[in-house]
Amino acid sequence: MKKFDHWQIAYREDKKGKFKLIQNPEWAWAADPFLVEYENQIYLFAELFLFKSERNGVIGYCKYENGEFGSWIVSMDRHWHLSYPNVWVSNGRLYMCPESYQVEEVAIYELIAFPDKWRKVHILLQNGKYVDSTFLKYKDKDYLFTYHLTKSGIIGELLLYEIFKDGTLSQETCISDDIGNSRPGGNVILHEGKIIRVSQDSRDGYGHGLVFSEIQSISPAYKEKEFLKIQPDDISGNWTQKFSGIHTFNNLKNIEVIDLKFTTYSWKERIAQKRVRKVFTNKY
């Protein structure tokens, strides 16, 4: 039986405490966690990968209540893969910029009716395989980090744009093509006057670890300095199983969330994979 990589999200409320796993739904595994406070409630949004079906990723959420996260509910479902649900609130409205490289665009959606009515309101980039787009607001300017895939699901280049007031973008700046620290791994952190960019370390495989770098200059020349690396063995939690990867970190107030990779056998996923291959082989 074939092995597959699955992911699961964990959280903690105390920086010195242990992480606790959030149970995956029976029909999917969860990754790419993003926290948001909307209408006085805290929600966790994530990719839910439907490993038993011909679909792939959808966006789901669970609600934080009484120190725990509840059951997963699907919030956005499209005819293409969705992941990395970057969510934020502006003027009381909830927005999302999910990864949707299969349709070659970076788009912003506005929530029209909770929990699953979204409207596309702006397209930032098109005609390229862009993933894990992340925003930064600094000194009254808005910036976009995005990872442009050039050869595979791992190899690519980190691009930086300034977002102008009319929603258009500046010319791109290529920051790095190092698979060890280029691809974004969560929101940019503003902490004690420092700007910290979170990225993925994929030198030893996709999503192997996290890298934290302090941004020292954005313009006219971008500069950052790496100061911390985290791998699964560095994470203490309420589990005994072995994890082999970690590729997203986010926080809100006193809550921190991460995702952890593990390997498992799944005959249902193997059947679905064969079914998908047959569908596409016979498509025309």
KELOTI-464953 format. One record per atom (N, C-alpha, C): x negated, y negated, z negated. Coordinates in pm, whole numbers, plus 50000, padded with zeros to 5 digits. Example, Ala and Ser with C-alpha at 12.3 -4.5 7.8 and 13.67 -1.06 7.14 Angstrom:
KELOTI-464953
486815056949220487705045049220486805033049220487155022549292486335010649286487104999749213
end
This chain:
KELOTI-464953
499165012050000500005000050000499124987550000499514977750076498704965650092498854956249973497734949649938497754939549832498044925749890498714917349810499034903749851498674894049738498304882049779498074871449681499394864749647499694863949519500864856749470500384845949373501284836349344500944825449254502014824149147501624818449035502564815748926502134802948854503094795248810502814782348747502784783748595501874776148533501774775848387501754761348341502134759148214502184745548161501774745548014501404733847967501174731947824501534717647787501824715547659502204702347608501154696547515500114704147491499034700047402497714702447474496914691947494495674693247571494714703547512494874706647384494004716547321494704730047305495954730747348496714743047332496564752547450497224763747440497204773647546498314771047647498054774747771499074773747875500084785147862501314782347902502374792347902502874794248045503054806648085503534809648220505014806548235505374801348351506784799548387507164811348476508194818248441508574830248514508944827048659508384834748751508784833548891510194838848910510924833349008512214839649040511984853449098512984861849094512844875549143512584875849293512974865249363512934865049509511794856549566510894851549481509824842749532508714841449428507554836549473506544831949378506364816849394505854810449289505804795849284504364790649278504124779549349502804773149350502984758149375501884750749375501874736349403502804728549310502604728949179503514722149087503344706949083504474699649086504494685049072505584681348972505244672648879506184668048776506724654348811507984651848774508574638748796509644636248690509774623748647510864619948558511894612348639513094617748645514154612048728515454611848648516044600148637517284598248562517174604148422516064600648356515804604248216515644619248193515384626548298515114640848287513784643948354513064653848300511794658048359512034670648442511554670248567511704681548659510324686048709510224698848734509054704648797509444709248936508814703349038509024707649177507834716149221508094725949308507034734849353507424741549483506414747249550506694756049662507194769449607508264774549666508734787949637508564796249764507684805949759507374813949878508274826449878509114827249981510104838049991509454850350052508724857749972507854868250026508604880650074509894881550045510654893250089511414890850219511334878850275512134875650393511254870650507511904867450621511184862050736510874847250719511464840950617511204826750592509834825550526509404814650487508194813750408508464804550291507844792650293507994783950179509224774950185509894773450071510914763350051510504755349927511194744349900510884736449782511954738949677511494742149556512414744449446512064735749327512934735849227512684728249106513234735748986512714732348869513304736748743513254725148645514164725148551514334714048458513664716948325513054706548267512374707748139513324703748026513604713147937514494710547824514014718247702513974711347588513614717647460512284725147468511324718847535509974724547540509784735847638510784738547723510664749447819511214745247955510744752248059511274750148193512284761248224513414757248283514494766548310514314774448439515414779348492515384787748612515114779348737514554785948838514254779248964515494778049051515634766249115516734763449206516144757349334516614761649450516104756349577516624742149597515724733049634516084719049656515974714949803514984720149875514824716850017514474729350095515234731850200515024743550286515114739050431514084741750508514064738050649513704750150734513664748450864513334759450954511824760950971511064754950884509614756150888509094757050745507854760850733507244762650601507114749250528507454749350399507314737650314506494741250191505654731950147504884733950024504444720249972503624720149865503034707949809504054696549800505104698249718506194688349713505834675949631505074667149690504664654849622505904646149599506314644449473507544637349440507234625149353508034614649370507874602649287509184594849288509304585549194510484577149182510094562649211510914555849292510714541749322512074534849319512184524549237513444517149222514614526449192514354536349108515404545549067515734556449166515074556649282515344566649385514224577049386514594589549413513624600449417513184602949561511864603849580511294606049712510374618349708510184624249825509284635649838508534635149969507264638949964506484640750087505944655050085506734664750135506294678750133505334681750248504474691250226503604695950335504464703250438504344699350566505124705650673504284706150801503104712650788502164712750900502704720051022503664729151004504184736651118504924727851218505454716551173506094707051265505184695051290503934696051243502894686151272503314671851239503734670051114504054656451070503884655050919503644642650878503674639050737504844629350722505904633850654507134626050646507564624150501508274612950479508824609850347510334611850351510844618750249512274621350237512814614350113514054609750122514734603650008515874612749965516014614649833517114622649781518414614649790519394620249860520684613749877521674618549772521644631449742522524637149640521794648849575521714648349443521014658849370521824671749374521184683449395519734685349398519134687849536519964688949643519414694349768519804686449894520234674049879520574666149998519474655650018518614658250116517474649550144517604643550283517144631250298517154624550428515744619750460515304622850582513984618150625514054603150652513214595450584513274580950597512064574850666510964582250673509784576350737508804587350775508194585950892507134595150936505824587450936504864592350857503564585750848502604590550956502584603650980501654609351077502364620151159501934621651284502484631851372501364638051455501714649251519500834655851617499504660251557499574666151439498384671651376498784680651261497924690051227498224699151117497674693250987498504685050924498114678150801498734685350681497934687250577498434694250459498074686550332498874688850228498594684150091498344669050085499254661550145499134646950147499384641150008498514631849968498514626449833498334611349839499034604249751499044589649756498284583449639497834571249663497174563349558497574548849573498024542749464498284528449461497204522049376496434512849433495304506849361495104492549408495104483449311494904469149338495854464149447497144467249427498224462749515498114468049658497334478449676497254484849806497644499549792498244504949899498654518949900497764526749996497374538749950496474547150029497054561250043496674567850150497084581550177495844590250197495734600850117494764611450142495514622950207494954628650312495564640650371494464649450428494704662450427493714672050475494144676850613493314674250712493614677750851492964691050884493784701250905493254714450940492684714051081491454719151097490794718651228490554732451288490434742751204490164756051258491044766951198491334766051070492084776651005492844770650887493384779450803494084774750686493184769050579491874770050596490914764950498490054753750556489554755650676488594746150734489304733750785488804722150744489404709650787488604697650738489254686050739488584673750698489544665150617488994658750514489784649750431489804635950494491004630850522491174617650584491784607950484491394595450497491914584850411492464573650499493684568950465494314557950535494774547550433494804535050474495544525050399496954524150458497964523850372499354522550417499734507850406500044501650518500374487350519501824485350473502174472950445503504469750391504634473950484504374474150616505414478050712505474493150734504674500850658504704515350668503744521150769503064512750846502064517650940500754520550867499864527550936498604531650875497414524850940496364523450863495104518650916494454529750998493344526851059492564537351124492064546951017491944559451056491524569550959490044568150922489744572050800488364573450754488164587950715487224594550776486924608550741485984608450622486454613850511485664613650389484724625550380485234637550410484414649550394485054661250466484224670850507484724683450560484204695250478483794692550356483284702750265484454710450204484554723450235485684731250184485604733050032484504728549973484354729849829484994718749749485374707549815485964696649736486794686849820487194690649940487904681150026489414681350009490004693050014491454694250020492094690049887493064680849889493704676249766494334687749686494284686149553494834696249463495744690349358496404679249392497304672749296497214657749307498034650949230498054636349232496724630449184496414618649235495274611149184495614606549042494654607948951494874604948810494244591348777495024582648714494504570048664494384571348513493154571448462492934574148319491814565448265492194556948169491234548348100490374540548198491034534748297490334526548395489624534248504489664547448498489004555648599490044561248697489624562948822490464569048926489894582748956490664593148929490164606848941490934614249049490204619149147490824626849256490654641649227491764649049237491754663549216491694670449351490814680249363490684687249491490484702149469490544709549579490424724049574489014728549610488544738549542487274745049575487584758349642487334759049773487644771249848486384777949902485234774949842483994781049891484024796249878484644801249772484724815649749486104821149780486814814449869488144818749907489164807849880490304808549949491314798149939491804796549795491784784249748492324781249616491574787749502490264789049514489494795849410489394787649282489284774349295489114766049176489494751549202489364743349098489674729149106488424720849082488394709249147487294699749130487874686149094487264679448996487684666048956486544656548986486854645949064485844636149105486324622149073485424613749022485764599848996485544591649123486594584649166486474575849282485774563049236484634560249295483844548649256484064536749349484474539449471484754528749567485694534049674486674525749712487594529649819487244522449949487014509549940486624501850058485624491150015484774486850107484724490450250484174504450276483474510250179482954523850196483474532650083484024544350117484554553350016483404560749949483504561849816482484568949740483114575349618482744587849590483224594749471482104603449415482264606949286481264615249220481964626449144481604638649177482174650349112481664651348968482584654448874482144655548735482664667948663483614675448723484154687148655484674697248755484384709948727484954721048804485684730348708486834735448753487614744748671487944757048754487744768748694488124781348755489104788648661489764798948709490774805648626490274809948489489034814448481488504819148353488364807848251488424795448299488334784048207489674780748143490734787248190492084784348142492494794548036492914789347922493374797947813494894797947812495484810047809496934810647816497524822747747498844823547751499574834247683499744846247774498614851247828498694862547920497474871447903497594883447956496474892847954496014896348095496824892948196496474896548333495314888148385494714892848491493554886348551494014877348665493594864648661493884855348768492604852448847492764850248978491594848649066491534835049133492494826149108492474813149172493304802949098492994790249123493774779049070493564767449167494634761349219494394751049321495274738549310496034737149201496814724849183496864721349035496694708549006496854703348869497654690448877498644689148788499364676548773499754674648627500034662348592500454659648454501464648248451502244648048344503244637548321503434636548170503194624548117503254622547973502324632647907502844641347820501974650847751501984664747816502634666147933502764679147997501734680648109501044691848111500134695348219500624708048287500504708548421500904720448496499794724648591499654737648607498684743448699499344755248770498704760148877499154772548938498004782548940498334795148924497324805648912497594816749012496534821549076496654832049178496334845749120497114855649162496844869449123497144878549241496604890449238496784900049346497714911149300498654914649387499624924849351500004933249472500474945349446501044953549553502504949849571502954949449697504354945949722504814952749850505544963549836506024970449956507114962250025507894954549948508914946150010508284935250095507164929850050506474919550129505854925750253505344937850242504764944750357505824947250464507014951350422508114953550517508494940450585508584929650507508934916650564507874911950662506604914350631505524910350720505624917550854505904930350851506064937950975507264932951054508344929650984509544924651049509284911351119508524902751053508174889751111507344891751237506354900851230505494903251345506314908451463507264917051436508104922551543508984911651606509534903051524510374892151573509584883351667508364879551628507594870351711507014877151833506694890051823506194897451939507244898352048508504899952007509594901452102510354888552129509784877352088510504864652095510904861052238510024863652334510314859852472510524872252560
end
